Amino acid sequence: MKVLPDKFKKIWDAWDIRGFILVSLYMQTFLILFSPFRKRTTSKWIMILIWSAYLLADWVAAFSIGLISNSLGDSSEVAEVEDLMVFWAPFLLLHLGGPDTITAFALEDNELWLRHFLGLIIQVAAAAYVFLQSLPNKLWPATMLMFLAGIIKYAERTRALYLASLNSFRGSMLKEPDPGPDYAKLMEEYSSRKEANLPTRIQITPELRKESLVDYYGYNENALSEFEVVQNACHFFDKFKGLLVDLIFSFHERNESREFFRKRTAEDAFAVIEVELNFIYEVLYTKIVAIHCKKGYFFRIISVSSVFLALIFFLLLDKSKFQKPDVGITYTLLIGAIVLDIISFVMLFFSDWTIVARKKPPKESIFATIFEKFLTIRRHGFSNLRYIKFPSRIIIRSGLPEIKCRKISLRILCRRWSESVSQYNMISHCLNERRKKVDELYDYLGIKEFLDEQAHVSTKEFTGKLRAFIFDELRTKSEVASDSETAKDMCSSRGDWVLRDNNCNDLLPWTIHKEFDESLILWHIATEICYNTEERTNNESEKDKQDREFAKLLSDYMMYLLVMQPTMMLAVAGIGQIRYRDTCAEAKRIFHKWDLIPGGNSKKACERIFSINTEVKPVEVKGDRSKSVLFDGCILAKELKKLKREKWEIMSKVWVELLSFAASHCRANAHAQQVSKGGELISLVWLLMVHLGLGEQFRINEGHARAKLLVGK
């Protein structure tokens, strides 16, 4: 029985290799142009597109080599057609090398560098077998040139993966073992002179102060230029990239970065942090380390030259015996390879690495003007940007998904991260519960978490006012934390430092006597209740409004991290998921009882919760088997209401402290994973805290002292 008609089978036999090769070229084009978008947006849809292209690109190229190998010796193909197909095989090696803009989709891909190395050997052997089987081949010079280019590109990718693997990355930063000054020799000489009754003493000379960033560049406290932002970011990246593999640092490094960032404005400080995170992204997920060196440039020149020479050879070749479609495909592959290399060169030329290569700020020139304008666009975006509509989430109504769109700024083309703060509200989620049968179906299909995030997570812009608010809070703590012990205390504060500073000692049990995840859910519920039950008045100051919005935004963001990004909260979450689920279950039960589900109003729900009599503690009535803290949050809300006007200022500062605690205790590799997914505010806060000296990574107090033996009076 024939599954496909003969007509379709003939079309497949004629175009299978040609079609897959063109698809492979399309995949490379798509990846080089669109893979950088994954660091600029949190959209799952864009991530799925890039992930699909990343996986398909390798599969299509490898499969195409197999098709070419299988077609050799086929009586239906004339010799000239076989020669062209063999010439196409090295292009697939070129494609397996991938574009410069993506080597790894996830951090774990770097650990598989050995698998890619084995793939390099196998695919080169397969392509070489195809070539040898075709000899004699009139295209052999061009084929050899393309082989050279393909092997170089594939080797670049394998080396980039190896350099970004954690063991290699850590090894590249470890210095030579340091035994320190020869203590035994010094003390032997000291003892021998003492035994000889010679007046001997040891004189200690402190280590000379090393040249700092300010000494080198001569920067002052003025606003940073775009060039200085990139140079500073690179300087601190080189010094602190060991954070990613849990290395320790000296207090000299702490003092240098602390002094620099304390003198910056919030805008400049976050600009430096954003560029520094961009360096982390490019080192871990692109080819930049493999190609941005003398050897890398040398092999890249050889690769590009080989493709160009192959194109010239094919131009001069007599192509009268080749089929026109095959000639067109060959030109497409050759020109496509050159165009992709040109795009890579342009991206490298305008990258931060090229700017860093200039040791001093550029003088007035056309290139200096171009770079300055380009950096300004990247930092501030185009003026009067237009917007495009994009699917933002899926709402489930009557069991059927409905896509909702939102406007997205075209600034996505130039920004370094998503510049957004994700929002998740527990009360709102409970009020918009899906039908149980539909929920079970989605859970069975493994898409429940994805649809939950699409339906219940929104984003808000990371505004300049919020930047300034967070930066001012952290800078204030940095000024207090002049020594390591105070800095550790600051890092371990979970709202208690703010409460003590504002004489709110009655609220301390809601922070220091609670586990972090419990405290977070409690303050989230309390913030939501206060936000929805407070009457807005016309005489309310702008500061109060701003503090209220900051508290609300940070509250929803922290719940987003706890529920939707549990890996980032793994070190501090405890039984957060259990506590969250129990709290949601209790909320849904009472919302059903009050006929608020589905689609109830958050304001009405919070008012009903706030009206419950909570004179007796919930744990005394329910016991402690259920970990729900819904009404404990209600009790906290009633305590916060007593603070009157200053409550929103205190609450917003408590949320900054909770965010700081989570950031400083989050694992470094979790931050590294997020830079390829649009980035997270918590990662910026983590790096900013380190640079302000609010971290536990600084453990080297003193350098080598210079000890001298002095004999005599």
Buried (B, 14 or more C-beta within 10 A) or exposed (E): EEEEEEEEEEEEEEEBBBBBBBBBBBBBBBBBBBBBBBBBBBBBEBBEBBBEBBEBBBEBBBBBBBBBBEBBEEEEBEEBBBBBBBBBBBBBBBBBBBBBBBBBBBBEBBBBBEEBBEBBEEBBEBBBBBBEBBEEBBBBBBBBBBBBBBBBBBBBBBBBBBBBBBEBBBEEEEEEEEEEEEEEEBEEBBEEBEEEEEEBEEEEEEEEEEEBBBEEBEBEEEEBBBBBBBBBBBBBBEBBBBBBBEBEBBBBBBBBBBBBBBBBBBBBBBBBBBBBBBBBBBBBBBBBBBBBEEEBEEBBEEBBEBBBBBBEBBEEBEBEEBEEEBBEBBBBBBEBBBEBBEBBEEBBBBBBBBBBEBEEBBEEEEEBEEBBEBBEBBBBBEEEEEEEEBBBBBBBEEEEBEEEEEEBBEBBBBBBBBBBBBBBBBBBBBBBBBEEEBBEBBEEEEEBEBBBBBBBBBBBEBBEEBBBBBBEBBBEBBEBBEEBEBBBBBBBBBBBBBBBEBEBEEBEEBBBEBBBBBBBBBBBBBBBBBBBBBEEEEEBEEEBEBBBBBBBBBBBBBBBBBBBBEBBBBBBBBEBBEBBBBBBEBBBBBBBEEEBBEEBEBEBBBEBBBEEEBEEEBEEEEEEEBBBBBBBBBBBBBBBBEBEEEBBBBBBBBBBBBBBBBBBBBBBBBBBBBBBBBBBBBBBBBBBBBBBBBBBBBEEEEBEEEBEBEEEE
